[in-house]
Structures are given as structure tokens and as C-alpha cells.
Amino acid sequence: MSAAGTGIVVVCTFRVKEGADAQFEELLARHWPTLNELGLVTARPTQLFKGDEKGGGRVFIEVFEWLSEDASRRAHELQEVMAIWEPMGALVEMRGTKPPMDFIHVNDLAL
């Protein structure tokens, strides 16, 4: 749970296959708006990043806040979400021991 107690912040890392950037970006552009439309995320805006991983390969990072643990589970049952997640899965790859996609739940840190 985030420090504000409003939801669950998740940092998503996607290791995108060479040549698949444009396709992945199209899906990523629809991702948070779809989750939001379905009432699965908080109003905290998504943050999107793109870069090159040390050792090679494109990485996309998305940070957003699930409304609740239940919302993150329900997402797997919704056709609108799976219509984005399934094609995303085809555009990512394993790199060494690093998984194609990585999802880390984090807490806000106020120092």
C-alpha cells in the first residue's frame, strides 16, 4: 500500500524486442486509459519512460497506482485489459536472467 494509503504503486519494466517499439508504444498509450476507464487505478497519473538497458535492448517503464489488490486481480479477468496485455506479451523478451516483464510494488518514500 502506498504511504498515502490510496492504492498500490507498481513499477512495470518491459524488455521490448528489437523493432517492436512502435507497436509497444501504441499498446502502452492505451494501457492506463483503459485501466482508468474500468475503475482499476487511482487518479494518480501514469508515468512512462523509455531507454536502453545496460548491455543492450530497449526498456519501457510504466509507473501507476492500482486502486487496490483486488483491482489488480480483476484486471486479469477483463477482456478490455487482456486485449492490451496479450499483445504486449508477444512484444517482449527475456534478456539473460531478466524476465520479459517485471512488476514491482513500491511505497512512496518521503525523506
C-alpha positions as CSV (number, residue, x, y, z in Angstrom):
1,M,0.0,0.0,0.0
2,S,1.3,3.4,-0.8
3,A,2.2,5.8,2.0
4,A,-0.9,7.9,1.2
5,G,-3.0,4.7,1.7
6,T,-4.8,5.2,-1.6
7,G,-3.6,2.3,-3.6
8,I,-0.7,0.1,-4.7
9,V,2.0,1.7,-6.7
10,V,3.6,-0.6,-9.3
11,V,6.7,-0.1,-11.4
12,C,6.4,-2.1,-14.6
13,T,9.5,-2.9,-16.7
14,F,9.1,-4.2,-20.2
15,R,12.0,-5.6,-22.2
16,V,10.8,-4.9,-25.7
17,K,12.1,-6.9,-28.7
18,E,14.2,-5.1,-31.3
19,G,12.0,-3.5,-33.9
20,A,8.8,-3.6,-31.8
21,D,9.0,-0.1,-30.2
22,A,6.2,1.4,-32.3
23,Q,3.8,-1.4,-31.7
24,F,4.6,-1.5,-28.0
25,E,4.1,2.3,-27.7
26,E,0.7,2.0,-29.2
27,L,-0.4,-0.5,-26.7
28,L,1.2,1.4,-23.8
29,A,-0.6,4.6,-24.9
30,R,-3.9,2.7,-24.4
31,H,-2.9,0.8,-21.2
32,W,-3.5,3.3,-18.3
33,P,-6.5,5.0,-20.0
34,T,-8.2,1.6,-20.3
35,L,-7.4,0.7,-16.6
36,N,-8.7,4.1,-15.6
37,E,-11.9,3.8,-17.7
38,L,-12.6,0.4,-16.0
39,G,-12.1,1.9,-12.5
40,L,-9.0,-0.2,-11.7
41,V,-6.5,2.6,-11.0
42,T,-6.4,5.7,-8.8
43,A,-6.3,9.2,-10.3
44,R,-2.5,9.4,-9.9
45,P,-1.3,9.9,-13.4
46,T,0.8,7.2,-15.0
47,Q,4.5,7.9,-15.7
48,L,6.1,6.4,-18.8
49,F,9.8,6.1,-19.6
50,K,11.8,4.6,-22.4
51,G,15.5,3.8,-22.5
52,D,18.3,1.4,-23.3
53,E,19.2,-1.3,-20.9
54,K,22.9,-1.7,-19.9
55,G,24.1,-4.5,-22.1
56,G,21.7,-3.7,-24.9
57,G,18.0,-3.7,-25.6
58,R,15.1,-1.3,-25.3
59,V,13.3,-1.0,-22.0
60,F,9.9,0.7,-21.3
61,I,8.9,1.6,-17.7
62,E,5.5,2.4,-16.6
63,V,4.6,3.6,-13.0
64,F,1.0,3.7,-12.0
65,E,-1.2,3.1,-8.9
66,W,-3.8,0.2,-8.7
67,L,-6.9,1.1,-6.8
68,S,-6.5,-2.0,-4.7
69,E,-5.1,-5.5,-4.7
70,D,-8.5,-6.7,-5.8
71,A,-8.4,-4.3,-8.8
72,S,-5.1,-5.7,-9.9
73,R,-6.5,-9.3,-9.7
74,R,-9.8,-8.3,-11.5
75,A,-7.8,-6.8,-14.4
76,H,-6.8,-10.4,-15.5
77,E,-10.5,-11.2,-15.9
78,L,-11.4,-8.3,-18.1
79,Q,-11.4,-8.6,-21.9
80,E,-10.5,-5.0,-22.4
81,V,-7.4,-5.3,-20.4
82,M,-6.4,-8.7,-21.9
83,A,-6.7,-7.1,-25.3
84,I,-3.7,-5.0,-24.4
85,W,-1.8,-7.3,-22.2
86,E,-1.7,-10.3,-24.5
87,P,-0.2,-8.4,-27.5
88,M,2.2,-6.7,-25.1
89,G,3.4,-10.2,-24.1
90,A,4.2,-11.0,-27.7
91,L,6.5,-7.9,-28.0
92,V,8.8,-8.5,-25.0
93,E,11.7,-10.9,-24.5
94,M,13.8,-12.5,-21.8
95,R,17.3,-11.0,-21.5
96,G,19.8,-13.3,-19.8
97,T,18.2,-13.9,-16.5
98,K,15.9,-10.9,-16.6
99,P,12.3,-11.6,-17.3
100,P,10.4,-10.1,-20.3
101,M,8.2,-8.1,-17.9
102,D,8.8,-7.2,-14.2
103,F,6.3,-5.8,-11.8
104,I,7.5,-4.3,-8.5
105,H,5.1,-2.9,-5.9
106,V,6.6,0.0,-4.1
107,N,5.7,2.6,-1.5
108,D,6.0,6.3,-1.7
109,L,9.1,7.5,0.2
110,A,9.1,10.9,1.8
111,L,12.6,11.9,3.1
